[in-house]
Amino acid sequence: MFFRAFFYREFLRVSLDTVGCRVDAPLYVTYFSQIPLILATRFTQKSRSTNATMSRIDENLHRILKDHGLTEYEIKTYLKLVFDGPATPFEISESVQIPYARVYGTLEGLEKRKWIRARPGRPVVYEANPPRSVAELELEQKQSEMVAFTNLMKQDLQAIYERREVVKNISLWVIHGGDKISDKIGEIVSTAKTRAYLQFATLIPKDVEDLRSPLKAARERGVSVKILSFVNPRFVDQKSLSLLSDEAEVGVIQEPNEESPKPYNVCAVDGRDTVLTYLWNLETPNEPGSRIAFRLTDEEFAGVMDRYFEYYWLKARRI
């Protein structure tokens, strides 16, 4: 309930009818300020009968105290001490019909919350702390609780949320055969609206023939088309790569040696669609049948591929 301490507002009409006059005053008041405000209209005069007084208590006040976490006995006890002043446990029990066996537990709870205080003596006398100071104390406590709650949510639980395993349903297609792979890459490039990133670790002349037309069309539509190649003489045809520079920006990263290939190509479009092509037969890289591709439509995965591409793009040499 402590959230209401900060966000709850309501229109309250206070009737000053217990001090011999009636004045209706519309006021906008906060959750905590209602308690001292309502009680102040009755604090100037003790009632002749506690039960009669309590029967006239605004339902609004009773609801606020109950919503704030007070029990029925605690509400009766606190209001008895506010209206009639200090009293012994026996007087409280008799006045508001609280079983005597329960009155000490009720008083202990209110005293712990600092809503009331005890005067030492025989018998012990209890009196209410001023409603305004109680409201200020409760507000300060709820603010501290809100800070603790916010830290818990933003730091501890958010960290757990970000580390959790999420089961996602994604669309995945498996594509066999060099011609079908080239057709699929050309197809998703033709749907590009803002950007198309292609990373080649393997490139043969047949690929270039299939790609030039959709790449040129994409560039004419204003799509940012970039090609990155990890140049390895065994897997990348240099002449074919040069031809692609007529249709797109091309950057190259020289592989340190022929034994360090990255045997897969990536085509990522608009951060939503990705085709991964793997060279599963390193002995015959120029054979179309040596490849298998996977198409995924998942924004999170495509975003990872985009960042991977942009990282190497900054390191690449333009041709």
N, C-alpha and C positions, 0 to 999 in steps of 0.2 A: 503493500500500500504506500510505501514511501515515495513512489513516483508522483503521487498526487500532491505531495508537498510542494512541488515545483511547477506543476502544469495545471492544477485544478483551479478553475475559477467558476463562480456561479453568482447569479443575481439574488441578493438577500434583502428582504424587506424586514426591518427591525421595528417591532412595536413596543413602545415604552409605556406599557399599560400597567406595570406593577408598582409604579411610583406615584400613582394618583393622577396621571394624565395619559393621553394617547397621542403619540406623534408617529406617523408613518414616514420613514425615511429610506428611500431606495439607496443601496450602497453596493459597490462592487468590492468584494473582499476576497482575500486569499484563503486557502485551506486553513492555515494556522491562525490567521488573524481573526477568524470567525469565533474562536473559542473565547478569548478575552472580551470581544465585542458583545457577544450575547450575554455573557455572564455579567458584564459591567452594568447592563440595564437593570439587573436585579440585585446587585451587590450592596446597594445603598439601604436596603431594607430587609430585615429578617422576616421570614414568613411566620405566621402564627402556627402553622402546621406544616411540618416537613413534607408529609405525604401530599398535602394539598398543593404545596409549591411545586413538587416534582411532577404532579399531574399537569401543571401548566408549562412545563419545560418545552421549548420548541423541539419538535421532532427532528429538525435540522441539526440541533446541537447534539442530541442523543445519537443520531446517525454518524456525525463526525467523530465523536469520541469512540464509538463502537468500531468504525472503520479504521480508526487510528490504532486499534489493537487492545483497547480496554475491555475487560469483561463486564458483564452486567453488574456484578457486585462492585467492581472498581468504579464504574460510572456512578452508581448510587452513593458510594462512600465519598468520592471526591466532591460531588455536588452537595452532599449533606454538609461537608466541612466548609464549602464555599458559602452556602446560604446561611448556615446557622453558627458558623465559627467553630472553635476548638471543641473536641468531644473525646470522651473515653471510648475504648472498644465496646464496652457494654452499652453506652448511650447510642453509639452508631448502630449496633446490632438491633436494639429495640426500635430505633427511629425508622430505619429503612428496611426492616424485616430481613436482615441477613442472619443466617444461623450463626450462633455465637462461635461454634467450632470452625467456621469459615472466615470470621472477621479478621483474625490475626494474619492469616495468609494473604488476605486482600490488602490489609494495611502494609504488610511487608513488601508486596509487589509495587504498590504506589510509592512507598518510601524509596525503594531501590531505583525507581525511575525519576525520583526527585520531584514528584508531584505534591507530596506532603512531607511533613517533618514531625518528629516526636519531641515532646517536652518531657524531660526526665522527671520522675516523681512517682508517687503512689496514690492513685493509679497513674499510669502513663497517659498523657493527653496528646492527641494528634490534631494538627492544624494544616490547612491547605496552603501551599505556596501560591503566590499571586498568579492568576491565569496568564498574564502577559509574560512573566518570566518563564513559566512553563512552556509557553508557545515558542519563545526565543530559544530555549534550551533544546526543545524537540527539533526545531528547524536546523539548528547547528549540527545536531546528531545526524539528521537525515542528509544534510549536505555531505558530511563525512562518509556516510554510507554510500551516497551516490558516487563520490570520488572512488571509493574502493570498488564499487560495482563496475564503474567505467573502466578502471584499470584491469579488472578481471576479464571483462569482455574484450577489450582492445588488445591486451597483451597475451594473457594466458590462453583464453579460449580461441582467439583469432589464430594463434600459433598452431593450436591443435587442428583447427579447421583447415588451415592451409596445408598441413601435413597429412591430412586424411586421404585414404584411398577412395577414389570416386569411380563408380562403375558407369561408363558412358556407352551409349549405343551410337556407333559410327557406321557410315557406309563404306564398305571396302570391296573393291573389285580386283580380281587377279587377271592379268593380261599376259597371254603367251604369244610369242612370235614377234619378230622385228617389225613387220609391216603394221600389225595391229597396234603395237606400242607407239610407233610414229604417228599413226592416224589419231590415236587417243590424245597424244600430246598436242598435235595440231588442233584438235577439236577444243580442248580446254583453253588453249592460247587464243583461239578465235572468240571465246566468251569473255576475255579479259576486258575490264573497264578502266583500271587505273595502272596496274603493274603486272608484269610477267617476268619472273626470275627463272633462268635456266642454268643449271650447274652441270658441266660435263666432265666426267672422268674418263669416259669412253666416247669416241666420236668417229663415225665412219662416213664415207661420201654419201651413202644412201640416206642417212639421217638428214644431211644438209639439204638434199633435194626435196625431201618431204617437208622440211621446216621453213624454208625460205619464204614461201608464199604466205602462210599464216602469220609469220613474224612481220613481214612487210605490211600486211593489212592491219595488224595491231598497231604498229608504229604510226601508220597513216590516220588511225583513229585517235591518236594522242596518248596511247598507252606507253608507259615507260618500260622498255624492253631491255633487259640486261642479261648478258651471258658471261658466265665465269667458267674457266677451264683450268683443271690441274693438268698441266702439259706433261705428258709422258709419251715419248715416241712410239712406244709399243701399243698404246691404247688410244691416242689422239692423232688424227690425221691433220697435220699442220695446214695444208692447203684448204681443206674443208673449213677449218676454223677461220681462216682469212676471208673466205667467202661470206661467212655469217656476219662479219664486221660491216658489210654493206647494209645489213638489215637491222642491226642492233648495236648497242655499246658492248664491247667485248673486253674482258680483262683476263689475264692469265697469271697463274702461279706455277713456277717451275718446280716440278718434283725433284727432290734431291738425287734420286737414282731410280733405275727401272724396277727395283724390287720393292718400291713403296707406293704401289697404286692404291687409289680409293675406288674400288670397282663398282661405283653406283652413280647414277645421274639423278638429278632432281629438277622437277618443273613445278613451281609454285605460282599460283595465280590469285591475285587480289586478297591474299591472306585467308583463303577459304578452300581452295582445291589444290591437291598435290598429287603428282605422279612420281613414284620412286621406281627407278629402273636398275636392276642388279645384273651384273655380268657374272653368271654363275659358272661359266667355263672360261677360265683365264688362259687356257692354251689356244683357243681360237676366238680372240676378241672381235674379229671382223665378221664372224658368222652371225647373221640375224637370229638364228635359233639359239645362240648362246646367252640370250637375255630373257628375263622375266620381270614384269612390272606390277606394281600395286598402286591403285588409285584410291585416295582417301579424301573424303569431304568432311573435314573437321577443322574448325577455326583455330583451336588451340595448337594442334599439330602443325598446321600451316604457318602459324605465327612463329613457332620454333624454327621451322625451315627458313622463314624470312630472316630471322635474326642471325641464323647460321650463315646464310648467304651474305648478308650485309657485313658481317665480321670479316669474312675473307675478301669481300669486294674492296674494302679499305686497304687491304694489303696487296691487291692485284696490280699488275702492270697493264696499262691500256694499250691496245693495238688498233 
